[in-house]
Amino acid sequence: MGSGKTTVGQALASRLGWSYIDNDDLVEESVGVTKASLVEAQGAAGLRAAEAQALRLAIRRPGPLVAGVAAGVVLDPDDAAPLEDPPDDV
């Protein structure tokens, strides 16, 4: 948190003329609650699971777009794999 992902993502999207979607919005869309509510109810493990869902949701979005996703998704091979080899239907 606080590393500038949103700022860089928004600037990149603006420069490319693409839309930008933020991890917080993707998490809320995928699980129906805010990150703060999720952490309060389910802790860090619940948040990480929701961030993985948010990543998959972003990958399935029609593009082009820039998606700000949680940095921790690259630590899980199941989450990192679609970043290396996105689905053919995207």
C-alpha positions, 0 to 999 in steps of 0.5 A: 500500500502507498507505493503509487500503483493507483497514481501510476496506473491512472497516469498510464491509462490517461496517456494511452487513452484507456480506462483505469480500474482500481483494485479497491473497486474490483475487490468491492465488485467481486465480493460486494463489500469494501476492503475495510469491511472485508478485513474486519470480517475475514482478516488478511486471508479473506482480503488476499482471496478477494484480491485474487478474485479481483485479479481474475475479474480484471483479466476478464474485463474487455480492454484495452484497460489498465488495472491496478491490482494488489501487488501481492498477487504475484506471490501466488503462482495460481494468481501470477500465471494468468498475468504471464499467459492470459486467456485466449478469449480476452 
